[in-house]
Amino acid sequence: MKQFIQTNRNRRRVLVVDDELINRELLSAILSPRYEVVQAENGAEAWELLTTSEQPFSLVMLDLFMPVMSGFELLEKRRESEEARAVPVIVMTSDKSAEVKSIRMGAADFISKPYHLPDVILARCERIIELNEDKSIIRYTERDALTELYSKEYFSEYIRRLRPDLKGDVDAAVLYIEHFGMLNELFGRAEGDRILRETAGLITRIIISSSGIACRTDGNSFRIYRRHCDNWEELVERVQTELSSLSPSKGLRLRAGVYQSVDPELDTESCFDRAKAACDRIKGNYGRNTEFYNRELHELEMHRQRLIGDIDEAIENGDLRVFYQPKYRISGERPVLCSAEALVRWQHPRLGMISPGEFIPLFEKNGLIGKIDGCVWREAAAQVGKWKEKYGFTLPVSVNVSRVDIFDHSLECKLCSLLESFGLKPGDLMLEITESAYSDNAERLISLVGSLRSCGFPIEMDDFGSGYSSLNMLTTIPIDILKLDMSFIRSMMLDKKSLRLVELILDIAKFLGVPTVAEGVETEEQLLTLKKMGCEIIQGYYFSPPVPAERFSEFIEKEIMQST
Amino acid sequence: MITIEKLSGFGANTAEGLARCCGSEALYLKLVNMVPDEEAFGRLSRAIGENDRDAAFEAVHALKGVLGNLSLTPMYDVASRLTELLRSRSETDCEPMLVELLKKRDELRELCAG
């Protein structure tokens, strides 16, 4: 690897700092066959380049007498910054007395003016760069004691040095041993350590022939940086097979993410972020060991990052709009409007309408959904208040309570103070809690539901039947309404078993004395079937899609007319 | 148009200058062509006119570096003497050396233009 660095010097960057254009041009001509030369007219410009440039410099060639900021001043300033100190400086001077002073101030060497012959200058530059690189690599602890792969810091530094010289395509990959914690628990730490060492050995075999390097990052993940190859799947599979045969646990699984042919402009850390994003994509997908960072993933990632970046602005500017979908009670002769569900829509100023299916899961994952929920609750509560005032009619609206909200210990307080602000009773705001929250932390959910109900909030169990719900949950959590997952409604008309299942759930709900809401009802046939089986409340496109508050008012007005 | 021959006639050590330019005649002549317009000449004349010896030192020091690098010996020698004079902070009049240096510069300018 070292040899590899030394034989490809041409793309290292050298900063030539001199106020005289002729001198800069002359030095550039001397150095450019071997280095990429960047010029600066004075110390201040050089400082700016040294501290802000994304690509590192390998050397500074510094004139001493310059306007704005002299070479001495730059040497002085350089002491402040670790980044700048890492780049060696050769001072160019015609002044003997300045030579000693500059060495004392941290210069690595000096070249006198008029310049020596080009070969001499090149040889001196080369020597200083090499000395400095050796020194900075030695600074890092080279090896991970357990696996004998490079340590993460050393690995990063090595790549930083290596990258400018690597010609052709390079791949960045992350490799992750799944369920490693379990392995440690079940078979002991010594066994876990053995597996890590074995994995490192297998990885070394992958990279040894490809001028690649590898390191262990945290615990059970590894990074690989090597020449591009097309058979990553095969390589990972090979490691997986060997590892399985060595491991006492049958469940040991490798997961790899590969960012192929990395963008040479992208910093190393971001390259591995991309590899990791690919790796995360197959989390839980046991059919695949290797995933690649591709254009689709890239665009998706960019889009997500953009949404995350824009959410605060969206909340501030009111781009998050609350739509209302009516729920009708169908147990009587004619459907009666009984409540509505508040659903969020994002009218993005540049991207247009963004589907909640796109952004809700994203914000659920990073916890920002709490912010969105709070915003929807406030808006919905305000709307219920407005309708109450306008029509003298209270239409309860249900709002979603996400999994992160469940761990918010001030949740009850927040909701109660909202009611107070808009002059509502607790029954005016109904809370929908998704069934899957039960499996996260049943204990917390049970106590929260109890406390919210004692405040007077009706609780709806949302998406019932979509996850791994146990019927036991229905008896341990005191709920007021059960919402059937819309997938049931879709499938029940297609196969008998689903239909029978819906019927069973409705029977259980009846037995528990809990009314049921069917979501996603689109056709009259669905409605009649549900009605026949005893479902009381219907929500879906059959009646109306979610609509803005202004349009929803029409449903209220119609209902008032019909009931009088 | 200036040529290596004309420069040698002027007294420049063209062999050395060329070697420093990695043997490239084109580069050497291009850089030499830039010399008469060096703004340090203006700075030097102004500083000496205003008797600002520090500014004069900086300007001539800069010129000396450039002239030396291009091995323009007749000019480099004058610039070196003037640099040392200014460095020594003696009261000696700088004007004659400045005139000498500017005269050489104008000669070079003519060579470049001619």
Interface residues (C-beta under 8 A of the other chain):
Chain A: D19 E20 L21 I22 N23 E25 L26 A29 I30 P33 D63 F65 P67 S94 K113 P114 Y115 L117 P118
Chain B: A19 R20 C21 C22 S24 L27 L31 M34 V35 E38 A40 E58 H61 A62 K64 G65 V66 G68 N69 L70 S71 Y76
